């Protein structure tokens, strides 16, 4: 019931807004206009702000980490990342490769109650769980320490607006 109230509040807020900010015209069309009633608001293109963190750290550590960096929600593609990681490990037999799922837990797993992390852990075979890390949200400093080990950061999101995570790590 609380989620339906939140959705109703969101719809009412957009209907009464003076301005609607959007990152791209496509996002405005696909992300807003498809799902919300008509509004009288002024539409304003607002590109994403880019932060200056984390700073580049070029260590000589082994590149043994595949990184998912984002909130643990179904539309962020974290399920797809875990499924692909398990498939990769089963096909290659790799024991050195690590998979880090970094980001705060939405506590909204597709299966109902509990944490999203617990839901994802059920998808990983017991013998592969030691190769997965769920550190939660990391500070910029912690992220800077992890980055030299990252072979690739993966953003399998089904739907994004700004994709701050990709911009931040690319920087």
Phi, psi and omega per residue, in radians:
X1 nan -0.680 -3.128
X2 -1.108 -0.663 3.138
X3 -1.156 -0.679 3.118
X4 -1.154 -0.642 3.073
X5 -1.112 -0.740 3.134
X6 -1.083 -0.751 3.115
X7 -1.105 -0.727 3.128
X8 -1.126 -0.703 3.100
X9 -1.105 -0.712 3.108
X10 -1.071 -0.807 3.134
X11 -1.087 -0.769 -3.139
X12 -1.144 -0.671 3.134
X13 -1.117 -0.762 3.117
X14 -1.126 -0.667 -3.124
X15 -1.139 -0.484 -3.098
X16 -1.802 0.105 -3.089
X17 -1.267 2.581 3.027
X18 -1.489 -0.588 -3.108
X19 -2.358 2.517 3.018
X20 -2.099 2.045 3.106
X21 -1.605 2.409 3.119
X22 -2.468 2.577 -3.094
X23 -1.365 -0.645 3.124
X24 -2.540 2.785 3.118
X25 -1.075 -0.698 3.131
X26 -1.065 -0.733 3.119
X27 -1.115 -0.711 3.106
X28 -1.020 -0.815 -3.109
X29 -1.214 -0.842 -3.042
X30 -1.434 -0.624 -3.027
X31 -1.614 -0.533 -3.110
X32 -1.865 -1.087 -2.955
X33 -1.107 -0.442 3.105
X34 -1.245 -0.489 -2.967
X35 -2.006 -0.169 -3.067
X36 -2.124 2.709 3.119
X37 -1.157 2.931 3.099
X38 -1.137 2.550 3.097
X39 -2.278 2.874 3.108
X40 -1.811 0.141 -3.068
X41 -1.201 2.704 3.020
X42 -1.369 2.273 3.133
X43 -1.591 2.200 -3.056
X44 -2.175 2.110 3.054
X45 -1.224 2.167 -3.109
X46 -2.325 1.661 -3.134
X47 -1.127 2.741 -3.064
X48 -1.187 2.458 3.013
X49 -1.291 2.485 3.141
X50 -1.893 2.229 3.122
X51 -1.482 2.915 3.136
X52 -1.773 0.129 3.096
X53 -1.965 2.828 -0.176
X54 -1.285 2.785 3.116
X55 -1.437 2.667 -3.118
X56 -1.214 2.323 3.125
X57 -2.283 1.944 -3.066
X58 -1.789 1.321 3.089
X59 -1.419 3.065 -3.126
X60 -1.921 0.436 3.123
X61 -1.213 2.763 3.073
X62 -1.130 2.526 3.111
X63 -1.533 1.356 -3.017
X64 -1.956 0.157 -3.040
X65 -2.047 2.312 2.895
X66 -1.823 2.259 -2.981
X67 -1.981 2.212 2.868
X68 -1.766 2.171 -3.074
X69 -2.223 1.843 -3.110
X70 2.898 3.081 3.131
X71 -1.270 2.550 -3.135
X72 -1.483 1.487 3.058
X73 -2.262 2.690 -3.110
X74 -1.085 -0.671 -3.083
X75 -1.265 -0.198 3.090
X76 -1.392 -0.155 3.085
X77 1.438 0.261 -3.117
X78 -1.104 -0.579 3.073
X79 -1.083 -0.786 3.129
X80 -1.079 -0.713 3.109
X81 -1.051 -0.833 -3.129
X82 -1.137 -0.759 3.117
X83 -1.063 -0.746 3.126
X84 -1.150 -0.686 3.127
X85 -1.105 -0.784 3.111
X86 -1.079 -0.771 3.116
X87 -1.059 -0.770 3.115
X88 -1.025 -0.831 -3.115
X89 -1.130 -0.670 3.125
X90 -1.185 -0.637 -3.135
X91 -1.342 -0.673 -3.042
X92 -1.636 -0.421 -3.064
X93 1.245 0.196 -3.112
X94 -1.058 2.355 3.056
X95 -1.986 -0.126 -3.137
X96 -1.600 -0.472 -3.078
X97 -1.217 2.376 3.129
X98 -2.076 2.626 3.111
X99 -2.177 2.059 3.133
X100 -1.835 2.215 3.060
X101 -1.912 1.742 -3.008
X102 -1.879 2.196 3.096
X103 2.636 2.835 -3.109
X104 -1.321 2.613 -3.082
X105 -1.491 2.177 -3.123
X106 -1.248 -0.337 -3.031
X107 1.008 0.512 3.096
X108 -2.226 1.121 -3.136
X109 -1.232 2.668 3.141
X110 -1.046 -0.454 -3.069
X111 -1.431 -0.016 3.123
X112 2.097 -2.138 -3.054
X113 -1.442 2.882 3.094
X114 1.814 -2.961 -3.139
X115 -1.625 2.722 3.075
X116 -1.197 -0.603 3.112
X117 -1.036 -0.817 3.116
X118 -1.044 -0.704 3.101
X119 -1.062 -0.792 -3.128
X120 -1.173 -0.668 3.137
X121 -1.064 -0.544 3.110
X122 -1.189 -0.346 -3.142
X123 -1.467 -0.209 -3.039
X124 -1.785 2.194 3.087
X125 -1.026 2.525 -3.067
X126 -0.900 -0.752 -3.094
X127 -1.222 -0.202 -3.141
X128 -1.818 -0.173 -3.031
X129 -1.050 -0.525 -3.125
X130 -1.178 -0.263 -3.139
X131 -1.588 0.012 3.135
X132 -1.991 2.423 3.096
X133 -2.243 2.339 3.122
X134 -2.128 1.301 -3.052
X135 -1.344 -0.073 -3.086
X136 1.369 -2.662 3.128
X137 -1.309 2.340 3.111
X138 -1.899 2.556 3.018
X139 -1.240 2.886 3.099
X140 -1.009 -0.718 -3.123
X141 -1.087 -0.792 3.122
X142 -1.100 -0.699 3.115
X143 -1.135 -0.743 3.104
X144 -1.041 -0.607 3.118
X145 -1.254 -0.539 -3.141
X146 -1.395 -0.612 -2.989
X147 -0.940 -0.672 3.140
X148 -1.057 -0.363 3.130
X149 -1.568 -0.139 -3.023
X150 -1.400 2.089 3.055
X151 -1.364 -0.749 3.132
X152 -2.702 2.466 2.984
X153 -1.782 2.325 -3.014
X154 -2.058 2.312 -3.137
X155 -2.204 1.359 -3.069
X156 -1.457 0.554 -3.063
X157 -1.020 2.447 3.091
X158 -1.446 -0.386 -3.074
X159 -2.784 2.207 -3.129
X160 -2.404 2.735 2.989
X161 -1.820 -1.301 -3.111
X162 -1.685 -0.470 -3.020
X163 0.895 1.049 3.123
X164 -0.918 -0.699 -3.092
X165 -0.996 -0.801 3.135
X166 -1.120 -0.751 3.118
X167 -1.083 -0.766 -3.115
X168 -1.113 -0.826 -3.107
X169 -1.258 -0.590 3.101
X170 -1.067 -0.729 3.115
X171 -1.037 nan nan
